């Protein structure tokens, strides 16, 4: 079953499961372009939050990023040996973010930077 707003995996490559969420924040949507296809006309206040797991079975917030984007979004992993977390829009390359583990947190990279 597809669960587009959260993902559980070893995101920081320490062999312990972590999880990431996309949450809608309080605030009003903004018009992007009313001529866009349905679902892509508005941007909503969102946040990606990543929690790193530990050997005790608890989680620590490692990253949070606020932004505005369409609700036709999801989280996914790439097919590399060391998986990377992606924020994506359905049927679009626009808005793609890659969350790369660094130290105890994460940085955002964009496909055009790689």
Helices and strands as residue ranges (DSSP letters): E 6-9, E 18-24, E 30-31, E 42-53, E 59-69, E 73-77, E 85-89, E 92-102, E 105-109, G 111-113
